Structures are given as C-alpha cells and as structure tokens.
C-alpha cells in the first residue's frame, strides 16, 4: 500500500463508525497519481444531512499534509 494511503487511513480512523458520517471522498493529485513535492491529500468527509456543524482542518501524518472538510452534502 502506498504511504499516502496509510497516512489517510490514520486520519480516517477517528471518523469511522460515527453515526453522523455517511462516507468520504478523496481527490487531488495523489489520487490521480501525479503528486508534486507541494501536494496535499484532499479529503471530503460527508456528513448526514441533518447535522448542525461543519469542520475544516489540516493534519500532518507521516510527513503528508492532509486537508479535510467535514460537511453535509448540501455544503460540498
């Protein structure tokens, strides 16, 4: 498994199994296979429609910058 995927799985462990999380969408240059030295991993965490909160954050895991956005579908 690619190292960036391992870093991504580490981030997503905190979100897995939550009732308010519907799924995730990963996009960007790592997914397309063309990352550069400045690339980050972009993650959309899809929340239930009726949540009343949103979250955006950055984490560095194993040297990979992961930018994540947690939103209900109407905000994506």
C-alpha positions in Angstrom: 0.0 0.0 0.0 1.2 3.5 -0.8 2.5 5.5 2.1 0.0 8.3 1.5 -2.9 5.8 1.7 -1.6 4.7 5.1 -1.5 8.3 6.3 -5.0 8.8 5.0 -6.3 5.7 6.8 -4.7 7.0 10.0 -6.7 10.2 9.7 -9.9 8.4 8.9 -9.8 6.1 11.9 -11.2 9.0 14.0 -14.2 9.3 11.7 -15.0 5.7 11.1 -18.0 4.2 12.8 -19.6 7.5 13.6 -23.4 7.7 13.1 -23.1 11.2 11.5 -20.6 10.2 8.8 -22.0 8.9 5.5 -18.7 8.4 3.7 -15.6 10.0 2.3 -14.3 11.4 -0.9 -10.6 11.7 -1.6 -9.5 13.8 -4.5 -6.4 15.6 -5.9 -3.0 14.7 -7.3 -2.3 11.7 -5.1 -5.5 10.1 -6.3 -4.7 10.8 -9.9 -1.1 9.5 -9.4 0.6 12.8 -10.2 1.6 14.4 -6.8 4.4 17.0 -6.6 6.6 18.0 -3.7 3.9 20.5 -2.7 0.8 18.3 -3.0 -1.5 17.6 -0.1 -4.2 14.9 0.3 -7.7 16.4 0.0 -10.5 14.6 1.8 -14.2 15.4 2.0 -15.9 13.7 4.9 -19.6 13.5 4.0 -21.9 14.0 7.0 -25.6 13.3 7.5 -28.0 15.9 6.0 -29.3 16.9 9.4 -26.0 17.8 11.2 -25.7 21.3 12.5 -21.9 21.6 12.4 -19.1 21.6 9.9 -15.4 21.2 10.3 -12.3 22.0 8.3 -8.7 21.1 9.2 -5.2 20.2 8.3 -3.1 17.4 9.8 0.4 16.3 9.0 0.6 12.5 9.3 3.8 10.6 8.4 5.0 13.7 6.5 1.9 14.1 4.4 -0.3 17.2 4.7 -3.9 16.2 4.8 -6.6 18.8 4.3 -10.0 17.7 5.3 -13.5 19.1 5.1 -16.4 17.6 7.0 -19.8 18.8 5.6 -23.3 17.6 4.9 -23.9 17.0 1.1 -25.6 20.4 0.6 -22.3 22.2 1.6 -20.0 20.2 -0.6 
